[in-house]
Amino acid sequence: MPRLTIEDLKRIKEQHKAKTALREGAYRVKVTVHMGTCGLAAGAREIMNVIMDELQKAGTTDVVVTTSGCAGLCSREPMITVEMLNSPPVKYCDLNEEKARKITKEHIIGGNVVEELAFVQGCETSY
């Protein structure tokens, strides 16, 4: 096994800090990829991989990506929900890799909702 260098230790430290910050809730954006059976069949796993890849390329450490089951809109899968601090959640549906890359760059990293791709904005309520 090769010896660790100072650069290796710094890289390991930064990776650990990023993972710890996400676990402790110190994030700016939460992305939920809906991965029920319908979502998986429609390509949700590929969408999640694209989002994770774009976040890694950008060096983003203040975004948590999580999964959930079916959101009840099976015909509109694959679908994600983006929740930014102090902003209403935004659901995006009928996704493909190109749309996922655009949403990641413009909304998740850039902070600007991609209006033409947004399905709905806001919270569901029951009165």
Number of C-alpha atoms within 10 A of each C-alpha: 3 4 6 8 9 9 9 10 11 11 12 12 11 12 12 11 13 18 14 12 15 17 11 8 13 15 16 17 22 20 22 19 27 28 24 19 12 20 25 18 13 21 18 25 17 15 25 24 13 19 23 18 14 18 21 11 9 11 9 14 19 18 22 22 16 14 16 13 14 18 17 11 13 18 12 16 25 28 28 30 23 22 22 18 10 7 11 13 18 22 20 24 21 18 20 17 16 11 17 24 20 15 25 23 18 14 19 25 17 10 14 12 15 18 13 7 17 16 16 14 17 11 10 7 5 4 3
